Amino acid sequence: MIVAHRGVWDAHPENSLAAIRAAGAFDVVEIDARVAADGGIVVMHDDTLLRTTGDPRAVADVPGCEIRALRLRHGGGGPEAGLSEERVPGLAVALAAGPGLLFDLDAKDPAEAEAVARVAVAAGAADRAAIKIDVADTEGLAALAALEARTGLAVMAKVVLRDAGSLALVEAVASAGVAVAEVWFDDLDLVREAARIGGGRLLLSTYTLDPVHCAGLSDSRAATDPGAVWGRLLDAGIRLIMTDRPAALRGYLKARASRLA
């Protein structure tokens, strides 16, 4: 499955309604969420509004109504990007913008995960959204189960595959009925073993973003040799790939399917 990171933001502002709607061409859209000063949830990656809107204030210090009135800078933002007509969306509105999409919700402050999950459920997205939290041990797995029970929203596990000992945690995650684990790794052999352990019970996800990826498997590298990046991940058992180049990944998957047919 193709996960569009912050929507399709090469042609639209990241995390905007337009970027989310454009992600409808793919399987999953990942968006970021933060709690504003009045408790409202807005779709925003950074802890300040500077990069994406030009407003230097912290998200936590500004009421949601003020944040939602701010225009977003084009693309990934920054001082060189002009302002678009897109505004910062609230989470409920963002979820409504992609009715056929699955949503990967990233609460940037782990302490805000429950608030984000509750808004998603109240928005009627419990059957098409999930939130992720770090799971480093059995205590983290218990926290995942408790969050899911309190909110009614599916929770994905973020698991670091450091060594063979990490595979016992993968087994525990799969046995607990968790549907997806986002894995971080340096060794693809550990990914293969995690996929074997998970079997059909647990889907493995990872990133190939230029700033955030594992084992040198980045979008930039995939641009010149997609088989060496996306192909190796698929062969190792990864079933969800988060990318800033979703159209390129889709093209590669179609070509791969044709070769294997």
Secondary structure as the mmCIF struct_conf table of DSSP 4:
data_model
#
loop_
_struct_conf.conf_type_id
_struct_conf.id
_struct_conf.beg_label_comp_id
_struct_conf.beg_label_asym_id
_struct_conf.beg_label_seq_id
_struct_conf.end_label_comp_id
_struct_conf.end_label_asym_id
_struct_conf.end_label_seq_id
STRN STRN1 ILE A 2 HIS A 5
TURN_TY1_P TURN_TY1_P1 ARG A 6 ARG A 6
BEND BEND1 GLY A 7 VAL A 8
BEND BEND2 ASP A 10 HIS A 12
TURN_TY1_P TURN_TY1_P2 GLU A 14 ASN A 15
BEND BEND3 SER A 16 SER A 16
HELX_RH_AL_P HELX_RH_AL_P1 LEU A 17 ALA A 22
HELX_RH_3T_P HELX_RH_3T_P1 ALA A 23 ALA A 25
BEND BEND4 PHE A 26 ASP A 27
STRN STRN2 VAL A 28 VAL A 35
TURN_TY1_P TURN_TY1_P3 ALA A 37 ASP A 38
BEND BEND5 GLY A 39 GLY A 39
STRN STRN3 ILE A 41 VAL A 42
BEND BEND6 HIS A 45 ASP A 47
STRN STRN4 THR A 48 THR A 48
BEND BEND7 LEU A 49 LEU A 49
HELX_RH_AL_P HELX_RH_AL_P2 LEU A 50 THR A 53
BEND BEND8 GLY A 54 GLY A 54
BEND BEND9 ARG A 57 ARG A 57
STRN STRN5 ALA A 58 ALA A 58
HELX_RH_3T_P HELX_RH_3T_P2 VAL A 59 ASP A 61
BEND BEND10 VAL A 62 VAL A 62
HELX_RH_AL_P HELX_RH_AL_P3 GLY A 64 ARG A 68
TURN_TY1_P TURN_TY1_P4 ALA A 69 ALA A 69
BEND BEND11 LEU A 70 LEU A 70
STRN STRN6 ARG A 71 ARG A 73
BEND BEND12 HIS A 74 HIS A 74
TURN_TY1_P TURN_TY1_P5 GLY A 75 GLY A 76
TURN_TY1_P TURN_TY1_P6 PRO A 79 GLU A 80
BEND BEND13 ALA A 81 ALA A 81
HELX_LH_PP_P HELX_LH_PP_P1 GLY A 82 GLY A 82
STRN STRN7 LEU A 83 ARG A 87
HELX_LH_PP_P HELX_LH_PP_P2 VAL A 88 PRO A 89
STRN STRN8 GLY A 90 GLY A 90
HELX_RH_AL_P HELX_RH_AL_P4 LEU A 91 ALA A 97
TURN_TY1_P TURN_TY1_P7 PRO A 99 GLY A 100
BEND BEND14 LEU A 101 LEU A 101
STRN STRN9 LEU A 102 ALA A 107
BEND BEND15 LYS A 108 ASP A 109
HELX_RH_3T_P HELX_RH_3T_P3 PRO A 110 GLU A 112
HELX_RH_AL_P HELX_RH_AL_P5 ALA A 113 ALA A 122
TURN_TY1_P TURN_TY1_P8 ALA A 123 GLY A 124
TURN_TY1_P TURN_TY1_P9 ALA A 126 ARG A 128
STRN STRN10 ALA A 129 ASP A 134
BEND BEND16 ASP A 137 ASP A 137
HELX_RH_AL_P HELX_RH_AL_P6 THR A 138 THR A 151
STRN STRN11 ALA A 154 LEU A 161
BEND BEND17 ASP A 163 ASP A 163
TURN_TY1_P TURN_TY1_P10 ALA A 164 GLY A 165
HELX_RH_AL_P HELX_RH_AL_P7 SER A 166 SER A 175
TURN_TY1_P TURN_TY1_P11 ALA A 176 GLY A 177
STRN STRN12 VAL A 180 PHE A 185
BEND BEND18 ASP A 186 ASP A 186
HELX_RH_AL_P HELX_RH_AL_P8 LEU A 188 GLY A 198
TURN_TY1_P TURN_TY1_P12 GLY A 199 ARG A 201
STRN STRN13 LEU A 203 TYR A 207
STRN STRN14 THR A 208 THR A 208
BEND BEND19 ASP A 210 VAL A 212
STRN STRN15 HIS A 213 HIS A 213
BEND BEND20 CYS A 214 CYS A 214
TURN_TY1_P TURN_TY1_P13 ALA A 215 GLY A 216
HELX_RH_AL_P HELX_RH_AL_P9 ASP A 219 THR A 224
HELX_RH_AL_P HELX_RH_AL_P10 PRO A 226 PRO A 226
HELX_RH_PI_P HELX_RH_PI_P1 GLY A 227 GLY A 231
HELX_RH_AL_P HELX_RH_AL_P11 ARG A 232 ALA A 236
TURN_TY1_P TURN_TY1_P14 GLY A 237 GLY A 237
STRN STRN16 ILE A 238 THR A 243
BEND BEND21 ASP A 244 ASP A 244
HELX_RH_AL_P HELX_RH_AL_P12 PRO A 246 LEU A 260
#
